[in-house]
Each structure stands twice: as C-alpha cells, then as structure tokens.
Amino acid sequence: MTGVATDTLEAVAARIRAHVVDMCAGPEGGHLGGAFSCTEVLTALYFSVLNVDPERPDDPDRDRFLLSKGHAAVGLYATLAERGYFPTEELAGYGRPGSRLMGHPVRAVPGVELPTGSLGHGLALACGFALAHRYAGRDARSFVLLGDGELQEGSVWEAAIAAASLRLDRVVAVVDRNGLQLTGSTEGIAPMEPLADRWRDFGWSVREADGHDPVLLAEHLAAAPWEPGRPSVLIARTVKGHGLPFLEGRAASHYVTLSERNHARALGALEDAR
C-alpha cells in the first residue's frame, strides 16, 4: 500500500528528475523529454494512488501499472527506485552492459509488469489485466500511461472500444499530452484535437488536468472510476522537458545524451526550481 503524504509529492518529483538527468548524462543517454513530461504523473501514481507494496511486488491483489510509452523508462526506473523497489544506486548502471535497466522496461526490473515500448500495446494489456481481475473476483485497478503521439496507433483505439464495450471501469488511462513527438508537433503531424471529445465518443469518462500538479493528479486518479461501467482517461496537459529551460517544450529533448556542461546546467536548473 502507498503511505506517502501528498504534501511530499513535489519533493519526490524533484528527486526523480535529478535521477533522470544523471542517467541521461551516461554514455547511452536517454529519453529525457518524455520522462520529464510525465514525472508528476508517475509520482502521483506510485506515491499516492497505486495499491502496491515494494516488499510484495507480486501480490495478486496489487494494482497494475503499464508504461505504454516505454521509451520513458528512465522516468519509471527513477520512480521505482525512489519507491523502494530497488536501491537508487543501481540507477547509475542504466544502459550499461549487464544492467537490467535497459532502454525500455523489462520484467527483470522489480515493479515492471510487462515489457513495453512497442507503441500502441499498453492499453490492450491493461484491458487484459482488468479482465483477469474481474474473473478472479479482485477489485484491483489497471493503470496505463500513454504518449500523445502514440495515439496515432490504431491498436490504441481498438483497445479503447473493447474497454468501453466490456464496461472495464477498473481501467484508468493517462495521456501525457505534451504536444510533441520525435519529429515535431503532434498537431502538425496528425491532429487529434478535440482529444477529450474523441475519448468520450469511444465511451470513456474523461477528465483533463495540469500534468505537472502531482496533488491534483493524485486526487483525480484516486477517485477513478469516475462513472460506473465506464473506463476513465485523464488527459494530462504537460510540457516536454518540463523544468529545464534549455530543453523545455522542444522536440530536441526527445532523446539526449547530456554533456558534462549540460549535465551541470540541468542539475542547476532543478536546484533553482526548488
């Protein structure tokens, strides 16, 4: 079970960001921009919402979480380490030969439910977990974090139809709506607004929120399902690279290998923001 007071969420998010910066300064680099845009979402989930216990990672009654945008693995690893699934010191080995902390999440990492990162699959997997819980008579919820560029995958909408048709109200999706993908603006590549209306048309209960307010995010997510018989989706309005002025809101933040100078700049920016 979670046991962290909501007034500590911003401090936890700051530590997670610092870990991500350190990992992205390693020889392999990492998907910093998308990890920073969803930091508060991960913080709210793991430190206020999810029914999980790092001491019992395979508890059959636990809530399930799937990082469908698996390229943001550095953010998930930092969150899991802060939550106590493994020592934070292990983060220093990210991307190195022999490390279980790979570029995308794998089951070898405590707290990771399934490998993800081939975009478009996470929502269907969450539906599978929800059905399994229903058949087993469990009340657990299944959470999934999707990227907004990922919504261009048709499999996302097939899963959305299935979730609504099967009345999987224990499925809770979060869309990291930072407006950017690898090659530019999501609206310039494949416009999806009005996004909230699209989800409603597929039979979902929809809310929108500031994706960088962890307390507000926790309040919304803890209250799901918002309508009996309907799956829930929270559209989190975020900024890619949030918190780093030299990368914030830029597609170039998608994947970075921070130089020694930019590593110091990034840590300085995070310290100034505290």
C-alpha angles and dihedrals in degrees: 000000000000117000108171118119115240092236089071096054097096091051091050091049090052091054091048090053091051090052091050091051090051092050092048089054090062123099094268098048119204149225095284100160097056092040091054093048091057100036095106091046091055091044093051092048100046099036102038115010118032120086095225137131121202088206089058105033092163097048103146091219095055123117113252125232125193124189097209090178087063094173086079088069093128088065093049093047092051090049094048091048092050089048091055104254090126136351116287088229089072090067089076089071095057112143094001123130110277095017119129088212097092130173090269127031119272132183091252087078113082110246096025109118100191138350111272140175103094089108123239100035105088099080093052090050090051089052089052092053090048092053091048090052091049093051091046092050093242125145096211121133129227117220126191131185114211130188117232093233087052089065087078086076112099091214089068091061093043088056091045090055091048093049092052094042092051091045092235097176091163089070114096120184128191121198115207095217101191093140095230136096133176097288101033144286117006090217091052093049104038114351114221105172133150078050097166091055091051092057091046089052088057091056101261131137106238136201132170127209146164102278093209097058104088095185093053091045091051091051093052096043096045090055095055133150088062095181124029112248095016128098114235130232126187115200104210111202104216144162121236110240090011112191099024110092094198092054105023116125094001128124086217088073090067093097123004140169104205117222119222089261095049091044088059091044091052095049089047092052091050091049092049090052093058 
